[in-house]
Amino acid sequence: MLVSSPDPVIDANLAIALDALLAEHSVTRAAARLHTSPAAMSRNLARLRRILQDPLLVRAGQAMVPTPRAQVLREEAAAVVRSLGALLGPGASVDLAGLRSTFTLQAADLVGAALAPGLLDLGRREAPGVSFRIRAEELEAGPALRDGRIDLEVGSIDHVDPETRVEPLVGLRMVAAVRPGHPLTEGKLTPARLAAAEHVAVSRRGRFTGPLDAALAEHGLRRRVGIVLPAHLAAMTLAARSDVVCLVPAALPGAAPSPLTRDADALGLHLLDMPVDLPALTIGMAWHPRNTADGAHRWLRDAVRRMLCAPTGAGAGGSQEPGAEEVR
């Protein structure tokens, strides 16, 4: 009865050693090529001889010469090593001109409105086969990123899933936006005057209170919120057509104008510095780490970075990939 021997374990390192030995015709030179010791390379040659049942390299005076079997294997071994390099090496850079993909981003309406024109223009020029889908903040971003339902979340990142990658992009402050000629544009804006005005609040969950209410409470004041809307653009439009006060983001003092303030400018809103202290707002982007090294996703992140980090109107500028990305 014949008992078949088990299949030999495939060792990619042996293929690499075989390629070096057949290229160099020398154990010493093959060892130097692979940055290992001659003793280790001699052991590899012995294993290869046992597996292939051929001496592969034999002594001829002071040199070693390949056997006929080794000569046959030479190109095949080199091709295997090239294939391993392609399989296990860094991915090739993405061909933007040939890229066909739809990217799904999740963002608040104000952020989406700031991103859309620049992304569309950049896509036309750099990746004409790419389309964008911007979804409202309706999904829990952590699971949605993990499951691949969204490619990128852009906005105020408040979830802290351990694996989520987060990169801060731009810091903003909140200001009061009112129509031209609003009573608050005359004279000094005080906490009492701000609290006495009627307000529109923005909340996807329908909440009437927020950080401004806490800041006014420290002055013993309370504002009246006449209406709650789910989106900033609707609230800003209402403020432009009535006497309600709307909170909108603006650039930090000394910083370049932000694309996130374009809609306030377009609506003709008058922006007033707050007479109370409100926490700064950080706009960032979050993604799942499986996409970190993907060339197409890197282009998407760079596109968003160019839209939000560049001064208004400079979104088509060069890439500014940071040296390191914050991991949360």
MIVEX-293538 format. One record per residue (C-alpha): residue in one letter; x, y, z. Coordinates in steps of 0.02 Angstrom, whole numbers, m for minus. Each point is the difference from the previous one (the first is absolute). Example, Ala and Ser with C-alpha at 12.3 -4.5 7.8 and 13.67 -1.06 7.14 Angstrom:
SITE, A, 615, m225, 390
SITE, S, 69, 172, m33
//
This chain:
SITE, M, 0, 0, 0
SITE, L, 68, 168, m51
SITE, V, m18, 146, 120
SITE, S, 10, 169, m84
SITE, S, 107, 128, 86
SITE, P, m83, 163, 52
SITE, D, 19, 148, m116
SITE, P, 151, 107, 45
SITE, V, m36, 164, 86
SITE, I, 17, 142, m124
SITE, D, 130, 124, 62
SITE, A, 9, 162, m97
SITE, N, 170, 36, 76
SITE, L, 69, m154, m89
SITE, A, m60, 68, m167
SITE, I, 89, 164, 36
SITE, A, 158, m94, 52
SITE, L, m7, m107, m158
SITE, D, m13, 155, m108
SITE, A, 150, 80, 85
SITE, L, 106, m158, m11
SITE, L, m38, m28, m183
SITE, A, 34, 182, m40
SITE, E, 164, 13, 97
SITE, H, 71, m178, m20
SITE, S, 74, 28, 173
SITE, V, m59, m34, 177
SITE, T, 97, 150, 66
SITE, R, m64, 123, m130
SITE, A, m179, m66, 16
SITE, A, 11, 25, 188
SITE, A, 60, 179, m23
SITE, R, m140, 34, m124
SITE, L, m131, m55, 126
SITE, H, 88, 78, 151
SITE, T, 22, m166, 88
SITE, S, 149, m107, 52
SITE, P, 92, m125, m112
SITE, A, m41, m136, 126
SITE, A, m186, 35, m14
SITE, M, 11, 2, m190
SITE, S, 95, m167, 3
SITE, R, m143, m74, 101
SITE, N, m125, 67, m128
SITE, L, 100, m78, m141
SITE, A, 2, m167, 91
SITE, R, m189, 6, 23
SITE, L, m26, 44, m182
SITE, R, 110, m146, m54
SITE, R, m103, m120, 105
SITE, I, m167, 68, m62
SITE, L, 48, 10, m184
SITE, Q, 110, m155, 6
SITE, D, 133, 90, m100
SITE, P, 168, 77, 54
SITE, L, m46, 163, m91
SITE, L, 176, 74, 18
SITE, V, 157, m104, m14
SITE, R, 183, 41, 21
SITE, A, 101, 36, m159
SITE, G, 174, 52, 54
SITE, Q, m16, 157, 107
SITE, A, m178, 36, m60
SITE, M, m170, m82, 10
SITE, V, m101, m37, m156
SITE, P, m186, m40, m19
SITE, T, m62, m171, m45
SITE, P, m115, m23, m150
SITE, R, m149, m4, 120
SITE, A, 57, 164, 78
SITE, Q, 13, 81, m171
SITE, V, m179, m51, m36
SITE, L, m59, 70, 167
SITE, R, 93, 166, m16
SITE, E, m134, 103, m88
SITE, E, m142, m88, 91
SITE, A, 76, 42, 169
SITE, A, 25, 181, m51
SITE, A, m182, 12, m58
SITE, V, m62, m72, 165
SITE, V, 99, 129, 99
SITE, R, m67, 141, m110
SITE, S, m176, m63, 31
SITE, L, 31, m7, 188
SITE, G, 65, 178, m5
SITE, A, m156, 59, m90
SITE, L, m113, m97, 118
SITE, L, 82, 51, 163
SITE, G, 71, 170, m46
SITE, P, m83, 171, 15
SITE, G, m149, 27, m115
SITE, A, 24, 94, m160
SITE, S, m54, 180, m5
SITE, V, m180, 22, m53
SITE, D, m39, 45, m181
SITE, L, m117, 147, 30
SITE, A, m42, 21, m183
SITE, G, m60, m179, m9
SITE, L, m80, m8, 173
SITE, R, m184, m46, m1
SITE, S, m73, 17, 174
SITE, T, m136, 79, 105
SITE, F, 54, 70, 168
SITE, T, m129, 18, 137
SITE, L, 29, 137, 128
SITE, Q, m104, 41, 153
SITE, A, m6, 183, 50
SITE, A, m113, 134, 70
SITE, D, m86, 106, m131
SITE, L, 116, 148, 27
SITE, V, 155, m108, m20
SITE, G, m74, m90, m150
SITE, A, m42, 165, m83
SITE, A, 179, 61, 28
SITE, L, 75, m161, m71
SITE, A, m114, m31, m149
SITE, P, 59, 136, m123
SITE, G, 185, m34, 28
SITE, L, m16, m189, m3
SITE, L, m100, 7, m161
SITE, D, 127, 115, m82
SITE, L, 149, m100, 62
SITE, G, m80, m162, m56
SITE, R, m29, 67, m175
SITE, R, 181, 52, m17
SITE, E, 93, m141, 88
SITE, A, m117, m151, 7
SITE, P, m141, 21, m128
SITE, G, m68, m175, 33
SITE, V, m32, 36, 184
SITE, S, m170, 45, 73
SITE, F, m42, 61, 175
SITE, R, m148, m38, 111
SITE, I, m18, 113, 152
SITE, R, m118, m67, 131
SITE, A, m78, 93, 145
SITE, E, 53, m45, 176
SITE, E, m128, m139, 13
SITE, L, 113, m147, 35
SITE, E, 103, m40, 154
SITE, A, 168, 36, m78
SITE, G, 105, m131, 91
SITE, P, m98, m154, m60
SITE, A, m33, 81, m170
SITE, L, 187, 23, m29
SITE, R, 36, m175, 63
SITE, D, m133, m77, m113
SITE, G, 51, 100, m152
SITE, R, m166, 92, m16
SITE, I, 97, 163, m1
SITE, D, 179, 31, m54
SITE, L, 33, 159, 97
SITE, E, m83, 100, 138
SITE, V, 34, 187, m5
SITE, G, m54, 117, 139
SITE, S, 12, 11, 188
SITE, I, 61, m175, 43
SITE, D, m73, m48, 168
SITE, H, 8, m191, m4
SITE, V, 153, m87, 68
SITE, D, 1, m175, m75
SITE, P, 173, m71, 37
SITE, E, 41, m44, m179
SITE, T, m63, 160, m82
SITE, R, 130, 112, m78
SITE, V, m33, 185, 31
SITE, E, 89, 150, m76
SITE, P, m43, 176, 60
SITE, L, m14, 121, m145
SITE, V, m54, 174, 53
SITE, G, m44, 92, 160
SITE, L, m151, 115, 4
SITE, R, m91, 114, 120
SITE, M, m186, 31, 13
SITE, V, m70, 173, m39
SITE, A, m174, 75, m5
SITE, A, m72, 24, m175
SITE, V, m138, 127, m30
SITE, R, m76, 88, m150
SITE, P, 69, 170, m52
SITE, G, m87, 137, 100
SITE, H, m42, m116, 145
SITE, P, m13, 94, 165
SITE, L, 150, m96, 69
SITE, T, 112, 78, m132
SITE, E, m22, 170, 85
SITE, G, 103, 32, 156
SITE, K, 98, m120, 106
SITE, L, m59, m180, 7
SITE, T, m16, m51, 181
SITE, P, m53, m167, 75
SITE, A, m165, 79, 54
SITE, R, m39, 65, m175
SITE, L, 46, m167, m77
SITE, A, m112, m93, 121
SITE, A, m146, 119, m30
SITE, A, m2, m35, m188
SITE, E, m98, m143, m76
SITE, H, 107, m146, m56
SITE, V, m6, m145, m121
SITE, A, 89, m156, 62
SITE, V, 74, m137, m109
SITE, S, m19, m178, 61
SITE, R, m27, m163, m91
SITE, R, m80, m67, 158
SITE, G, m115, 149, 26
SITE, R, 89, 68, 154
SITE, F, m37, 178, 54
SITE, T, 157, 23, 105
SITE, G, 186, m8, m33
SITE, P, 168, 78, 50
SITE, L, m66, 178, m20
SITE, D, m133, m31, 131
SITE, A, 131, m61, 123
SITE, A, 108, 154, m34
SITE, L, m148, 119, 24
SITE, A, m50, m90, 161
SITE, E, 169, 48, 74
SITE, H, m60, 181, m19
SITE, G, m169, m42, 76
SITE, L, m82, 15, m171
SITE, R, m114, m109, m104
SITE, R, m38, 18, m185
SITE, R, m160, m39, m93
SITE, V, 12, m124, m143
SITE, G, m149, 26, m113
SITE, I, 35, m145, m117
SITE, V, 116, m149, m17
SITE, L, 55, m54, m173
SITE, P, 99, m156, m47
SITE, A, 124, 87, m117
SITE, H, 112, 153, 4
SITE, L, m41, 59, m176
SITE, A, m186, 7, 39
SITE, A, 36, 94, 162
SITE, M, 114, 124, m89
SITE, T, m130, 29, m135
SITE, L, m129, 36, 134
SITE, A, 119, 121, 86
SITE, A, 27, 91, m164
SITE, R, m189, 26, m20
SITE, S, m52, 38, 179
SITE, D, 62, 69, 166
SITE, V, 54, m167, 74
SITE, V, 182, m26, 51
SITE, C, 92, m151, m67
SITE, L, 168, m70, 57
SITE, V, 121, m35, m142
SITE, P, 184, m52, m6
SITE, A, 134, 126, m46
SITE, A, 189, m5, m15
SITE, L, 104, 21, 157
SITE, P, 80, 172, 25
SITE, G, 152, 17, m113
SITE, A, m45, m153, m104
SITE, A, m40, m1, m185
SITE, P, m184, 9, m49
SITE, S, m83, m170, 2
SITE, P, m105, m75, m142
SITE, L, m124, m43, 138
SITE, T, m48, 185, 12
SITE, R, m39, 23, m185
SITE, D, m186, m30, 20
SITE, A, m15, 132, 136
SITE, D, 85, 123, m117
SITE, A, m111, m52, m146
SITE, L, m156, 29, 104
SITE, G, 63, 173, 49
SITE, L, m1, m39, 185
SITE, H, 86, 117, 120
SITE, L, 117, m94, 118
SITE, L, 19, 59, 179
SITE, D, 132, m55, 125
SITE, M, m76, m88, 149
SITE, P, m2, 95, 165
SITE, V, 14, m165, 95
SITE, D, 130, m138, m6
SITE, L, m46, m149, m108
SITE, P, 108, m153, m30
SITE, A, 96, m4, m163
SITE, L, m58, m122, m133
SITE, T, 119, m120, m88
SITE, I, m48, m67, m171
SITE, G, 89, m161, m44
SITE, M, m18, m158, m101
SITE, A, m12, m181, 57
SITE, W, 21, m163, m93
SITE, H, 25, m185, 31
SITE, P, 184, m55, 3
SITE, R, m27, m129, m137
SITE, N, m4, 149, m121
SITE, T, 155, 88, 66
SITE, A, 121, m69, m131
SITE, D, m125, m8, m144
SITE, G, 55, 118, m138
SITE, A, m175, 54, m50
SITE, H, m50, 35, 180
SITE, R, 161, 97, 28
SITE, W, m48, 110, m147
SITE, L, m173, 26, 77
SITE, R, 73, 52, 167
SITE, D, 122, 115, m86
SITE, A, m141, 77, m100
SITE, V, m100, 36, 159
SITE, R, 157, 68, 82
SITE, R, 28, 118, m146
SITE, M, m181, 60, 6
SITE, L, m6, 38, 186
SITE, C, 178, 44, 47
SITE, A, 38, 117, m145
SITE, P, m57, 182, 0
SITE, T, m164, 35, m89
SITE, G, 23, m19, m187
SITE, A, 165, m94, 18
SITE, G, m74, m174, 11
SITE, A, 84, m57, m160
SITE, G, 173, 22, 74
SITE, G, 128, m135, 32
SITE, S, m12, m143, 122
SITE, Q, 52, 27, 179
SITE, E, 4, m177, 67
SITE, P, 45, 12, 186
SITE, G, 146, m96, 66
SITE, A, m108, m98, 120
SITE, E, m185, m28, 23
SITE, E, m77, m4, 172
SITE, V, m67, m169, 52
SITE, R, m147, m14, 118
//
